[in-house]
Amino acid sequence: MLFVGSLEPRKNLSFLLKVFKELHTKHDNIQLVIVGARKWGNTNIAEIINSKEYPKDDVIFTPFISEEELMILYSNSLCYVSTSLNEGFGLPQAEAMICGCPVVTAHNSAMIEVVENAGITVKGWKSEDWIAAIEKALSEKNEIIQRQNKKIQEYNWNSIIDNFLIYLNNN
């Protein structure tokens, strides 16, 4: 699994780490790769990772990586998971979709517009709902990728410009 984003409270990484621990008990061959830099605010990430019986050997924090390396990670991940409390656009979700990586994300803010009806959005913060969504993303990977490929075309600059010109001409 892959998480991309800054390590700050609104990304809700502590919740994802909790979900990962529970998921890991059912699927002990899964890893979580976390790509992101520390930003602002205190988090309890280190405390969670270093707690007794946490599968910390299967959680990988990367240093800075290039865009090319990030695309390789997206392309080779089982799924991208974001438990963010709020996003302005949802760029990592769109990047994952472009790279053919199934997306599981919170059903809030801009992530609804970017992911809904393509990837999987999860309402609420029950671990079991997130685990079910991740398992669904793994079992329905090909179908999700097909929906995401269709959805991501909405963000093609040529389509955006064409739609904008149509809008201008009709108003």
Secondary structure, DSSP 8 states (H G I E B T S, - for coil): -EEES-BSGGG-HHHHHHHHHHHHHH-TT--EEEE--B-SS---HHHHHTSTT--GGGEEEE----HHHHHHHHHH-S-EEE--S--SS-HHHHHHHHTT--EEEESSHHHHHHHTTTSEEE-S--HHHHHHHHHHHHHTHHHHHHHHHHHHGGG-HHHHHHHHHHHHHH-
